[in-house]
């Protein structure tokens, strides 16, 4: 699907590290929760923009396992904010044919949040438009360790032969099983690190970092990031001549 705002097709899968809510609030002498409220409004706009631009998969780093170490009052607010927002968005996702998935250690979430997550996944499960993945209580290292345990269990129980283990097999044991790896990772706030996010999946992902704080991120900035991605030459270990199909 092409869009008049872009030259050619958009990335099939975009992942975003939504960073900078706290700094945005601090710069305005506001409490951190104000940054989170604004951040979730921006997330809603960017989901709509990705859908409009023809992105097939969008993965948002919403809450890491490390985020549990934040002040209890902030964590409680974030959980309530997420619960309320997701509940309100289910009808919108149905209207726009969006399928919702949560990835991460969902068992660590509060009961009420888990219930809303389950409802959203079940309600939107048959939708075949854009897939929206929210990473919740997520840790890339934990995901890989969990996949190793699951593979080992399958071998031990005789459901998998050790010689059958490959990269493709291993991917089926990750939270993101069935989802293509991200083509583009966007990180806001200027930090140049991936923060334990999609460690396996980002092997060949193009990375775009912007100094803009997440609450100030817009559809125009998203489009700019996609255009930058489209200007790059993805070789996947090949030479330029091989990518271009030039016979030497």
Number of C-alpha atoms within 10 A of each C-alpha: 11 13 12 7 11 14 12 12 15 23 20 17 23 22 24 22 23 22 21 23 23 19 18 24 19 14 8 10 10 13 13 15 18 17 22 23 18 16 23 19 13 19 19 12 15 18 21 15 17 22 20 13 22 18 21 20 25 23 23 22 21 21 21 19 17 12 14 14 10 10 9 10 9 16 16 14 14 17 16 14 17 20 18 13 16 18 17 11 13 21 14 12 22 18 11 15 18 24 23 26 20 23 19 22 18 17 9 14 15 13 11 12 20 16 14 18 23 15 16 22 16 13 16 20 16 13 16 12 17 23 24 21 20 20 24 20 21 26 22 21 14 14 23 19 13 16 18 15 13 15 21 14 13 14 16 12 10 10 10 15 12 13 7 11 12 9 8 10 13 16 19 14 18 23 21 19 13 10 15 13 21 23 21 24 22 19 25 22 21 14 14 13 11 16 14 16 21 25 14 15 17 17 12 15 17 17 20 17 16 16 14 17 20 27 26 15 20 16 16 12 13 16 17 14 18 21 18 13 19 17 9 9 11 16 13 10 9 10 12 12 11 12 13 11 9 9 6 5
